[in-house]
Amino acid sequence: MNLNKLLIGALCAAGVLGARAENVAIAQSSLVGENIVEFIPQGFDQTKTPSLILKEEPTTQGATPADWELVPQFTLVDGKACASLSLTGEISLYGGGEVTGPLLRNGQYIKLWNTDTGAYGVDGGKRLYQSHPWVMGVRRDGTAFGILFDTSWKAELTTNSDKIEFNTEGALFRIFIIDRESPKAVLKGLAELTGTITMPARWTLGYHQCRFSYGSEQKVREIADNFRNRHIPCDVIWMDIDYMDGYRIFTFNETNFPDPKALNEELHQKGFKAVYMIDPGAKVDENYHVYQSGTANDVWVKRPNGETYQGKVWPGYCAFPDFTMPEARDWWADLYKDFLAKGIDGVWNDMNEPAVTDDDIPEAERIGTMPYDTPHRGGGNLPAGPHLLYHNAYGRLMVEASYEGIMRVNPEKRPFLLSRAGLLGYQRYAATWTGDNWAGWDHLKLSVPMSLTLGLSGQPFSGPDIGGFLNNTDADLFASWIGFGTFLPFARGHACAGTNDKEPWAFGEAVENTSRIAIERRYRLLPYLYTLFYEAHTTGLPVMAPVFFADPQDLRLRSEQQAFLLGDNLLVVPAFAENPVLPYGIWERVTLIEGEYSDKYQAELKIKGGSIIPAGRVVQSTTENSFEPLTLLVCLDENGKAQGQLYWDAGDGWDFQCGDYSLMTFSAEKKGNNVEVKLASKEGKRKIEKEIKAVNVELMMNGKVYKGSGSLKKGVTVKL
């Protein structure tokens, strides 16, 4: 009787009362990594649920430990696969990828069905552009676990304090559970399964400027010149869809963008890179070379009756590549050859949920994408299957093909891709942003937990549209946003067509000065950020982390979502933060730019006791040498010691994989009235001494700053 009540309660919670449910036994469980166990349900068929998340198939490394406690339960509800994990004790839940709502995910519910959702308005923000079927739990003692549901089927995820529930509309799937000593260790385990980001080129960490759209070459030049003439650092100018000929992908508007190659060369001369948007939909036009080529190569998604599927997007009716087909991905990759030959540095894949406009049919029938039963032909290791299976993976497969295309054209460079849609695992190919947000205070504040959660879900390279994409932005809102937004991993200002200008100078001299200071602070910290991205590339750890990472056992910190950490050693407290809960210990204020703290919009920065943070000088772009000189920001621990690292390489290319890099470890120690700072060790073949000719030290202690100068070879002695 009690078991029946429990079952009925579970079905009610899942919204399937009256459905037929049956338990599914676990056919196999095995150890596939350090404290990583794979669970396979009876009846699992990889031809029905292929993995599009894992970087490779795991290999069995032994039997499941006899004392393993975290065991999921599989069920079929009306033939649709579901799974749950019961929880005991006080556990803080995180993850789920791109989500609205709080950082702490206890008592939350989301739909995993990638959706074009302007202002996060679909389903009250419960359904966004990406799917991350992943949850991390942190126990009271700071140990942690993670559960990965290895499926792309349409699904719903509920994270209650006593149970994690995952209900799909498809076939049975595998589960991977990681149980380790800390949240960091769990995220490293997730990276072992799903992969890490490609080491980004250094220019991608600068400030980016975008708008929908800069409609002509003249306007692009005006934007670039304003940055340089106003001495506001910036590395990248973005081109939205208006550079195209009638929104046809892989084309250029001959009137407004008559010579894109010359434009891009001019941007390069001024220290800028150029990123251009490419959507998946190709206009149905018999005279259009992409549509002609796609038809000739038979790459389009087709309806069940064999006709090419057509859905409306910006150009009107479009055909869509079937990225499940190896031939289609290969064809798509080849399209980048002539496109990138115009001097384009990076690619922005948008509308790749895939999104279609279906406002010409009754509202009750609108789903904003292909019909669920639209077939995908598959090939290679991917079986044929319906859109219900492959929808959440469409953007992931698209960026894989785009990544391959970029690598074919520029194999000597590190590719840069930005994608709106994704499935966990896509971080191997692309960065992301948090989609079409709203210019409002709620979305300003939301950008912190959204980026944090992405970092806790395998994607460290993310950030919001600074200033808000939709709606007009006022001076106070923009200044408040950029005051902390420049410390997020991906820092880009962006604005929608029909809204007011949102460049740093658009709101008058005072906000321009606020913006300059905020961006200059980011550029001074580029050596530290670059080092953090190297760590993310090698380990899968987030660049931006919640403050509870400073002390996973401190329960006070578990729900803090205003302040955040960059790496282990830098605490960022946005100006909007009200009574933030901060970690205990030694944290000293960091000053990077003269007058920064007289500006009410700037975030407060604090360095952790026991750490050394590398910083450079203010440069206008990453084409300039940051190390004139290298500055080491030092804060001693209670024992009078500190340590920190700097990773540096050529900034692009792959020579770092052959040893052309420098990973330096610096140490500091108080000896009497002096603090000695030195290069303690160095890895790599790169002759960093050619770039770092002088070293300045700024030692923060008891609210005061003590300074000294020297060199890498001799070190620096700071007198107290």
VEXPATI-203219 format. One line per 5 residues: number of its first residue (from 1); for each residue x, y, z of C-alpha. Coordinates in pm, whole numbers. Layout:
NUM = X/Y/Z  ...
REM end
This chain:
1 = 0/0/0  278/243/93  475/155/-220  167/219/-432  121/557/-270
6 = 481/642/-335  449/540/-700  131/746/-743  302/1042/-581  597/1014/-814
11 = 372/994/-1117  178/1297/-1000  500/1490/-957  604/1393/-1307  267/1493/-1449
16 = 187/1147/-1576  -91/1035/-1345  -284/769/-1523  19/660/-1723  148/305/-1720
21 = 482/277/-1540  717/-16/-1509  1051/-49/-1338  1353/-136/-1551  1636/-338/-1404
26 = 1999/-233/-1433  2160/-475/-1677  2516/-364/-1617  2716/-126/-1401  3091/-82/-1411
31 = 3370/153/-1319  3476/360/-1621  3704/612/-1448  3820/719/-1107  3500/700/-901
36 = 3290/715/-1220  3029/442/-1263  2827/372/-1577  2474/232/-1536  2309/60/-1832
41 = 1940/-35/-1806  1802/-359/-1938  1683/-305/-2294  1917/-14/-2367  1979/8/-2742
46 = 2249/247/-2863  2087/259/-3207  1789/429/-3042  1985/651/-2804  2331/723/-2944
51 = 2565/931/-2731  2618/1281/-2863  2757/1398/-2528  3058/1178/-2456  3389/1263/-2621
56 = 3448/890/-2669  3304/562/-2559  3425/480/-2207  3614/161/-2134  3540/-60/-1838
61 = 3808/-32/-1569  3662/-267/-1314  3355/-364/-1119  3136/-114/-939  3278/-69/-586
66 = 3095/-278/-329  3027/28/-112  2889/240/-396  2573/412/-268  2449/625/-559
71 = 2237/395/-772  1974/533/-1012  1635/382/-1081  1512/342/-1438  1146/330/-1538
76 = 937/327/-1851  624/543/-1842  401/461/-2138  712/337/-2313  911/656/-2249
81 = 1233/632/-2052  1269/799/-1715  1526/783/-1437  1566/910/-1085  1823/926/-808
86 = 1703/934/-449  1899/1158/-212  1959/1144/161  2099/1410/387  2137/1782/323
91 = 2256/1822/-34  2295/2141/-240  2212/2086/-607  2361/2270/-904  2385/2241/-1281
96 = 2137/2185/-1559  2337/2409/-1792  2175/2719/-1938  1894/2792/-1693  1713/3087/-1546
101 = 1638/3108/-1178  1875/3066/-885  2222/2919/-874  2108/2671/-606  1883/2433/-798
106 = 1699/2258/-511  1327/2264/-592  1373/2363/-957  1230/2230/-1283  1344/2279/-1644
111 = 1257/2148/-1988  1540/2022/-2205  1420/2122/-2550  1638/2382/-2723  1417/2681/-2800
116 = 1448/3031/-2945  1319/3219/-2642  1362/3596/-2658  1383/3753/-2312  1363/3394/-2179
121 = 988/3420/-2219  899/3065/-2328  746/2855/-2049  835/3120/-1797  1206/3071/-1860
126 = 1194/2696/-1798  1305/2624/-2154  1610/2792/-2310  1852/2745/-2599  2061/2454/-2469
131 = 2034/2116/-2301  2268/1998/-2027  2129/1678/-1871  2359/1708/-1571  2324/1773/-1199
136 = 2593/1816/-934  2523/1763/-565  2739/1896/-280  2707/1734/60  2743/1911/398
141 = 3104/1790/430  3202/1937/91  3222/1606/-94  3026/1600/-415  2872/1386/-686
146 = 2741/1439/-1037  2486/1255/-1248  2494/1263/-1627  2190/1144/-1822  2344/1046/-2155
151 = 2063/1129/-2395  1948/1399/-2635  1579/1303/-2630  1333/1573/-2531  1323/1568/-2152
156 = 1228/1733/-1823  1458/1765/-1524  1337/1813/-1167  1587/1872/-888  1418/1829/-553
161 = 1618/1799/-233  1520/1433/-189  1521/1319/-550  1655/1408/-894  1410/1308/-1169
166 = 1472/1296/-1541  1178/1214/-1769  1220/1181/-2145  1000/1129/-2447  1230/869/-2592
171 = 1412/541/-2549  1622/410/-2261  1957/575/-2196  2273/531/-1990  2363/717/-1672
176 = 2708/810/-1543  2758/899/-1179  3074/1061/-1044  3139/1061/-668  3452/1243/-552
181 = 3605/1446/-270  3506/1795/-393  3300/1987/-650  3618/2059/-844  3703/1691/-861
186 = 3352/1612/-987  3381/1871/-1264  3714/1722/-1366  3531/1390/-1392  3266/1548/-1612
191 = 3544/1676/-1839  3694/1327/-1854  3362/1208/-1998  3260/1500/-2218  3583/1681/-2303
196 = 3718/2029/-2247  3728/2349/-2447  3990/2404/-2713  4256/2640/-2582  4123/2975/-2706
201 = 4326/3228/-2898  4419/3519/-2673  4220/3772/-2876  3897/3594/-2788  3945/3701/-2425
206 = 3941/4070/-2511  3633/4290/-2529  3386/4224/-2813  3144/4468/-2974  2833/4366/-3167
211 = 2494/4484/-3285  2204/4349/-3485  2324/4496/-3710  2613/4714/-3817  2459/4753/-4159
216 = 2749/4875/-4371  3124/4874/-4402  3117/5245/-4321  2941/5181/-3990  3185/4903/-3896
221 = 3477/5139/-3962  3309/5408/-3754  3269/5169/-3459  3630/5051/-3482  3765/5406/-3508
226 = 3561/5518/-3209  3721/5250/-2993  4069/5351/-3098  4017/5728/-3093  3851/5713/-2750
231 = 4122/5476/-2619  3878/5207/-2513  4034/4861/-2548  3859/4621/-2783  3965/4317/-2985
236 = 3663/4206/-3189  3392/4358/-3409  3097/4130/-3494  2879/4116/-3807  2518/4008/-3762
241 = 2293/3895/-4047  2269/4227/-4232  2609/4177/-4394  2446/3904/-4607  2272/3930/-4941
246 = 1905/3895/-4844  2001/3693/-4536  2149/3419/-4755  2423/3245/-4559  2779/3249/-4703
251 = 2703/3560/-4911  2775/3932/-4882  2557/4234/-4953  2731/4389/-5254  2586/4733/-5180
256 = 2667/4769/-4811  2957/4520/-4786  3113/4541/-5135  3465/4437/-5026  3460/4234/-4703
261 = 3819/4121/-4752  3945/4479/-4761  3727/4566/-4462  3867/4277/-4258  4224/4364/-4356
266 = 4163/4719/-4237  4025/4587/-3906  4333/4369/-3868  4561/4667/-3925  4383/4847/-3643
271 = 4420/4551/-3405  4070/4404/-3444  3943/4060/-3537  3620/4007/-3731  3349/3752/-3646
276 = 3058/3683/-3884  2727/3507/-3826  2622/3189/-4009  2278/3034/-3951  2185/2677/-4053
281 = 1891/2761/-4282  1966/2813/-4653  1710/3011/-4852  1508/2806/-5095  1622/2978/-5413
286 = 1710/2790/-5732  1959/3065/-5825  2142/3054/-5490  2467/2856/-5493  2435/2712/-5139
291 = 2084/2586/-5205  2191/2450/-5544  2490/2272/-5394  2295/2132/-5099  2028/1996/-5331
296 = 2284/1842/-5565  2458/1675/-5271  2130/1561/-5115  2210/1702/-4769  1876/1858/-4673
301 = 1648/1737/-4397  1347/1574/-4560  987/1525/-4455  850/1173/-4398  720/1180/-4758
306 = 1071/1240/-4893  1024/1609/-4982  1276/1863/-4858  1164/2013/-4528  1115/2390/-4553
311 = 1087/2622/-4255  1070/3001/-4242  1364/3195/-4099  1510/3536/-4185  1536/3481/-4565
316 = 1189/3326/-4591  1153/2953/-4652  1476/2766/-4591  1619/2418/-4627  1827/2276/-4341
321 = 2131/2049/-4355  2081/1709/-4197  2386/1725/-3973  2336/1365/-3859  2475/1266/-4201
326 = 2857/1260/-4229  2821/1372/-4591  2620/1677/-4484  2875/1775/-4219  3154/1736/-4474
331 = 2963/1946/-4729  2897/2215/-4467  3261/2226/-4363  3366/2289/-4725  3141/2597/-4747
336 = 3378/2781/-4515  3667/2773/-4762  3569/3073/-4974  3394/3243/-4681  3694/3250/-4448
341 = 3921/3347/-4737  3775/3697/-4694  3986/3736/-4380  3716/3632/-4133  3857/3533/-3795
346 = 3566/3369/-3616  3218/3231/-3677  2891/3279/-3493  2638/2996/-3537  2293/3130/-3445
351 = 1932/3012/-3483  2066/2657/-3458  1813/2503/-3217  1703/2493/-3507  1452/2777/-3485
356 = 1181/2840/-3742  908/3102/-3759  569/2933/-3757  344/3229/-3674  139/3160/-3988
361 = -18/2850/-3833  -262/2827/-3539  -92/2911/-3208  -175/2574/-3054  22/2402/-3333
366 = 335/2616/-3313  649/2443/-3188  914/2683/-3326  1112/2409/-3498  1073/2109/-3728
371 = 783/1870/-3658  880/1605/-3405  846/1322/-3657  1074/1481/-3917  1328/1207/-3998
376 = 1704/1246/-3984  1894/998/-4194  2205/952/-3978  2515/768/-4088  2847/659/-3943
381 = 2788/597/-3572  2454/782/-3574  2137/588/-3651  1841/727/-3840  1593/883/-3602
386 = 1321/1146/-3558  1366/1511/-3479  1246/1433/-3126  1578/1253/-3078  1809/1487/-3267
391 = 1664/1832/-3204  1871/1900/-2890  2181/1778/-3074  2126/1981/-3392  2335/2280/-3278
396 = 2599/2047/-3135  2638/1867/-3470  2636/2197/-3657  2925/2343/-3456  3121/2022/-3498
401 = 3089/2065/-3875  3169/2437/-3855  3473/2364/-3638  3596/2116/-3898  3542/2372/-4175
406 = 3742/2640/-3992  4023/2393/-3925  4040/2296/-4292  4089/2657/-4396  4313/2776/-4112
411 = 4472/2468/-3958  4753/2678/-3813  4510/2886/-3600  4287/2803/-3305  3925/2820/-3420
416 = 3675/3050/-3253  3309/2956/-3268  3015/3099/-3076  2693/2898/-3067  2349/2981/-2933
421 = 2224/2621/-2917  2408/2327/-2773  2403/1989/-2603  2645/1906/-2323  2971/1815/-2496
426 = 2950/2101/-2748  3206/2291/-2538  3467/2091/-2732  3381/2304/-3037  3226/2634/-2934
431 = 3183/2905/-2674  2837/3038/-2595  2644/3334/-2468  2322/3338/-2269  2099/3425/-2563
436 = 1860/3710/-2627  1835/3866/-2284  1636/4174/-2182  1764/4516/-2093  1640/4513/-1736
441 = 1773/4483/-1384  1640/4132/-1337  1837/4007/-1639  2145/4201/-1531  2143/4015/-1201
446 = 2048/3687/-1368  2359/3695/-1587  2576/3596/-1290  2402/3269/-1189  2342/3180/-1555
451 = 2714/3202/-1638  2807/3028/-1313  2571/2740/-1387  2710/2697/-1737  3057/2672/-1582
456 = 2929/2409/-1339  2785/2220/-1639  3096/2179/-1853  3093/2512/-2043  3344/2763/-1897
461 = 3341/3009/-2190  3016/3207/-2160  2867/3544/-2078  2559/3760/-2142  2489/4038/-2387
466 = 2624/4325/-2178  2365/4600/-2160  2081/4367/-2259  1991/4266/-2614  1619/4338/-2627
471 = 1464/4670/-2523  1629/5006/-2475  1901/5047/-2214  1949/5356/-2001  2277/5495/-1877
476 = 2247/5364/-1522  2166/5009/-1634  2446/4996/-1891  2705/5135/-1651  2600/4888/-1381
481 = 2620/4597/-1626  2957/4673/-1776  3097/4744/-1430  3100/4370/-1357  3026/4219/-1701
486 = 3384/4268/-1814  3491/4005/-1560  3273/3731/-1706  3458/3477/-1921  3305/3605/-2248
491 = 3266/3983/-2253  3056/4119/-2540  2830/4420/-2575  2532/4352/-2803  2206/4522/-2899
496 = 1898/4432/-3100  1776/4616/-3407  1531/4887/-3313  1688/4950/-2972  1912/5237/-2876
501 = 2287/5237/-2928  2476/5042/-2662  2839/5109/-2739  3048/5230/-2441  3026/5593/-2553
506 = 2654/5591/-2636  2539/5721/-2296  2759/6026/-2254  3100/6105/-2112  3044/5974/-1760
511 = 2932/5625/-1871  3203/5622/-2136  3459/5673/-1859  3293/5398/-1651  3312/5165/-1950
516 = 3675/5251/-2020  3776/5176/-1663  3581/4847/-1659  3734/4728/-1987  4084/4844/-1889
521 = 4053/4638/-1570  3977/4329/-1778  4276/4394/-2003  4509/4432/-1706  4391/4091/-1587
526 = 4432/3919/-1927  4744/3728/-1811  4542/3586/-1521  4239/3512/-1741  4457/3343/-2001
531 = 4607/3125/-1729  4257/3031/-1608  4149/2936/-1960  4456/2715/-1990  4345/2544/-1670
536 = 3991/2508/-1811  4136/2359/-2130  4349/2107/-1943  4115/2015/-1655  3758/2124/-1736
541 = 3738/2352/-1432  3528/2668/-1469  3693/3006/-1521  3415/3173/-1323  3312/2984/-1011
546 = 3061/3027/-728  3200/3159/-401  3134/2828/-224  3435/2693/-418  3646/2893/-171
551 = 3521/2665/107  3280/2386/5  3212/2311/371  3086/2662/446  2709/2627/412
556 = 2668/3007/422  2810/3030/71  2599/2768/-102  2331/3005/-238  2542/3317/-298
561 = 2483/3426/-659  2582/3792/-669  2954/3774/-596  3169/3519/-779  3523/3393/-811
566 = 3761/3413/-1105  3976/3109/-1054  4066/3044/-692  4227/3373/-614  4012/3667/-725
571 = 3675/3757/-575  3442/3983/-777  3167/4172/-595  2941/4359/-842  2822/4705/-743
576 = 2460/4587/-750  2527/4321/-485  2323/4363/-168  2468/4202/143  2662/3936/-46
581 = 2781/3638/155  3159/3625/119  3413/3362/219  3607/3389/544  3980/3439/550
586 = 4218/3699/416  4080/3891/118  4244/4223/30  4109/4483/-212  4284/4498/-551
591 = 4339/4825/-735  4405/4802/-1108  4314/5142/-1256  4357/5483/-1095  4023/5619/-975
596 = 3832/5291/-1022  3680/5289/-674  3557/5646/-700  3329/5517/-976  3017/5373/-812
601 = 2955/5123/-1091  3281/4930/-1069  3287/4587/-911  3506/4543/-605  3797/4305/-654
606 = 3957/4110/-371  4265/3889/-380  4283/3581/-162  4544/3547/106  4823/3316/-7
611 = 4792/3397/-375  4980/3573/-652  4786/3703/-953  4972/3799/-1273  4860/4121/-1442
616 = 4974/4321/-1741  4949/4680/-1852  4654/4842/-2024  4667/4766/-2396  4419/4859/-2668
621 = 4417/4506/-2808  4590/4175/-2754  4818/4250/-3051  5024/4462/-2808  5270/4331/-2550
626 = 5098/4314/-2211  5423/4269/-2024  5567/4615/-2021  5599/4534/-1735  5455/4219/-1574
631 = 5283/4304/-1247  5246/4047/-970  4961/4116/-728  5051/3951/-399  4855/3876/-83
636 = 5019/3673/192  4846/3404/395  4856/3382/774  5199/3217/748  5344/3499/540
641 = 5355/3302/214  5190/3316/-129  5200/3136/-462  5054/3178/-811  5100/3084/-1174
646 = 5120/3248/-1514  5067/3056/-1836  5175/3221/-2161  5228/3114/-2518  5219/3268/-2867
651 = 4849/3353/-2821  4738/3147/-3121  4839/2838/-3310  4930/2492/-3181  5300/2519/-3101
656 = 5213/2516/-2732  5128/2148/-2776  5493/2091/-2868  5634/2274/-2570  5634/2635/-2695
661 = 5480/2777/-2383  5583/2899/-2041  5408/2795/-1721  5568/2993/-1440  5512/2943/-1069
666 = 5584/3244/-849  5633/3236/-474  5642/3500/-203  5764/3475/153  5789/3725/436
671 = 6134/3741/593  6159/3999/866  6050/4335/727  6088/4220/369  5881/4006/135
676 = 6080/3818/-127  5899/3740/-452  6065/3513/-705  6017/3278/-996  6007/2943/-817
681 = 5980/2714/-1120  5918/2718/-1493  5783/2464/-1742  5795/2485/-2120  6044/2593/-2384
686 = 5918/2945/-2447  6176/3217/-2378  5942/3438/-2181  6232/3665/-2081  6207/3826/-2425
691 = 5860/3953/-2339  5901/4015/-1966  6191/4255/-1918  6076/4395/-1585  5859/4279/-1294
696 = 5663/4502/-1057  5513/4369/-735  5213/4515/-556  5173/4358/-213  4838/4405/-42
701 = 4843/4379/336  4607/4519/599  4449/4760/354  4784/4902/239  4982/4849/-82
706 = 5359/4797/-75  5552/4808/-402  5879/4683/-541  6048/4623/-877  6296/4377/-1021
711 = 6329/4108/-1284  6241/3746/-1344  6601/3642/-1291  6672/3834/-972  6325/3848/-823
716 = 6174/4136/-627  6217/4239/-266  5936/4445/-117  6008/4643/199  5726/4668/453
REM end
